[in-house]
Amino acid sequence: MRIGILGGTFDPIHIGHLIAASEVHRALNLDRVLFIPAGQPWQKSEQLVSPASDRLAMVSLAIADDDRFDVSDMEIARPGDTYAIDTVHSLQKVSPDDEFFWIVGDDVLARIPTWHRWEEFVDSVTVVAVNRVGAPHVSVNFDYQRVEMPDVAVSATLLRQRLASADECLYLVPRDVAKYAITNGLYSL
Ligand code: ATP
């Protein structure tokens, strides 16, 4: 099987993530896309991140009606800092015959060379980059595939600000996700 992986903080998940997953699924003829919320995003440790259980719940709500998509708690269940290379090894151990496509926006593509054991990482998966509004196309010294998606100028940072004041987020975040965030006071000031 050809499996896409979309890792992220998903605090909260939004249409940028869902459109990226859907467009890469289509363009690369993937079988499934697996959303993997990060447990302890070490590159965001300065930032306050919502509890993993809430981020996982929001991803589950967002993809519930789409049978091309799955969610995994593997990074959340793993103690310590989250490293993509450990995730790849776990997936390859369980499904040695599958081919993995690791999807990132251009902002993250540029940061891959800062990741733990990144050279091993880019040798182990096919990296797939999608355009991200505000992130320039950088040149990187490893191979990757590019998929163009409609520009979606939405970030979780923007949505946390809106949800903090229960501001309207309809169509930017799935309805059930917005409801979950507001009901659980995730971003309340
Ligand atoms: P934050 O604003 O908190 O930094 P974020 O919106 O960037 O969050 P993440 O969960 O950190 O969301 O992103 C997960 C992955 O999805 C990353 O590879 C990121 O580049 C990609 N991504 C997020 N938003 C978009 C978007 N609007 N368009 C394309 N890719 C996106």
Residues whose N, C-alpha, C, O or C-beta is under 5 A from the ligand:
A	BS01	ATP	G7 G8 T9 F10 D11 G16 H17 A20 I103 V104 G105 D106 D107 V108 N131 R132 V152 V154 S155 A156 T157
